[in-house]
């Protein structure tokens, strides 16, 4: 039985457009892009976010980071999730043109670099030979980003040092990544470590049942822009050499790092630890065992059509952005026993990236291999690339 609801004014007002489709090649518009499915029966084609990113709306001055844009987008996202069971009848899964998605998604990651950072400096403390500064800075959507900046003793205006941007995993915080930042300081690198959106001092978010996908999308998008604003701050410091800037991300931080590196050219080398792509695959494997990751219960995803979810989250999927890390070098480190970001998801991300790239597997380890193997690999890589 086909489900072909009528297009109505109410649906258009809610940011959703439901269209009648032909029997051969329905077209699904998501966030202003086209995805075609070759199916043998009529199905529903949804156009959400299209009205948000349409040329007409952009001409009217709607910003991807305005409050109105974000609330409109989140409503459309929630409405789409409510209709995912309908899309479960659409076979085969859609083929995603990720390059088209990438080009359409770029406006989501843009921001006004001329706006003041409104930096608030806290105390500078010493730990071992390194120093770290607590501070915060402004980002888009009226967000403030709590951060730590670690500097080695050699850092000065006369001797600016290379810097790493370090991103933590789900449920983590900037403080959790202090060990990596201190290890980097021993090798002569500064490190910028932030609390990602909805985590650390910025969380936890009050997530309503069934809204995890929306929160994941916003977390990736907002944190990517937060990192770019953090790099703007680094560029104001005479003791930091932003021409030698690397990124290291762990788990969710690796996924966000892949997305960020795909839109931020100032990042010159990338290390992704236990990072993967294909949100549908990742959430399907986690929900199948009702995994709790970073305090988040993934069992709510069990009833979702994961093929449709992949379409939904394509503008925040590392697979979409990985090809655009090149020609900058990429190193991936992963455990073969990983049940959180399964090896298949890690391999998909690696395959999506272009040369130069390298992946190192640790057969005996699961999610996030230990520092004694990760830190030396990072040090060797960044020493050669930065």
C-alpha positions, 0 to 999 in steps of 0.5 A: 500500500502506497502512502501519498499524502497531499501537499498542504499549506500547513505542511509548507508553513512547518518547513516540510513539503510533501510531493507526489512522485512518479513511479520511476525516479522520485526525487528527495530534496534534503537541505537543498539537494536532490537524491534520486531513488530508483523504485518501482512504486510511488513513495513519499518525497520529503523536502525539509530544510530545502525551504530554509536553504532555498535561494529565495530564503537566502536572498531574504537574509536568513543566516544558517546561524540565526536563531530563526534558521536554527529553530526552523531547521530543528523543527524540520529535522524533528518532523522528518524523524517522525516520518522515518517509518514511512521511508522504511518501505522505500527500497533500495536505500538511497544513493547519496551524492556526497559531493553534492551534499558537501557543496550544498552544506558548506553554508551551514559551516560558514560564519562571520569572522569579523565578529569579535571573539569576546575572549574572557581570560581566566587564570594561567597555571603551570603543570610540569614544564607546561602552562595552561590558560583557562579562557572562553570565547564567543561563537555563533548562535550566542554560544560561549566556548570554554577552552584550555590552551596548553603551551610548552616552555619554548613558546614565545613571540620570538619562537612561535610554536605549532599547535594542535586542536584536540577534540574529546569523545561523547560525554567527555570534556576538555579536562579529560584530554589534558593528558594528550595536551601535556604529551604534546607539550613535551614534544614542543606543541601547544594545544587548544582543547575545547568543550564540545557543544552540549558537553563539559561545561556546556552540558549535559543537554536536556534531550527529549526522547527521539531527539538524539538525531537532532542533537547529534546534527547540531553538536557536529555543526556547532562544534565545527564552527566553534573550532574555526572560531578557536583557530581565529583566537589562536591567530591573535597570539604571537606565540602560536604558529598557525601555519603549523596547525594540526588536529587530533580527535577521539571517537566523536571528536574524530568524527567532528574533526573529520568534518571540521578539517573538510571545511577549515583549510588552516588545519594542515594535518589530521589524526583521527583516533577511533573515528568512523563515518556512516552515522546510520551504521554506527547508530545501528550497531550501537542500538542493536546492543542498547549501548550507553555511550557517554551517558547517552542511551542509544536504544531509542534508535532501534525503530529508526530506518537507518538508511533514511537516517543516513540521508538525514545526517549526510550534511554532518557525516564524516564520509561527506567531508573526508575527501576534502581533507586532502591534500593534507595528510591524514592518519587514522588509529583504530582498534580491531576489537572496537564495538563502539565505532566498529571497524567497518565504520572506521574503514568506510571513513578511511576509504572515503578520504583521499591520499595522502592517508594512512590507517594503523590497526591495533588488533588487541585493542577496542575503542580508543587504544591506550596512550602508550601506543597512540601518543608515539604514533601522533608524535611521529606523524606531526613531527613529519607533517608540521 
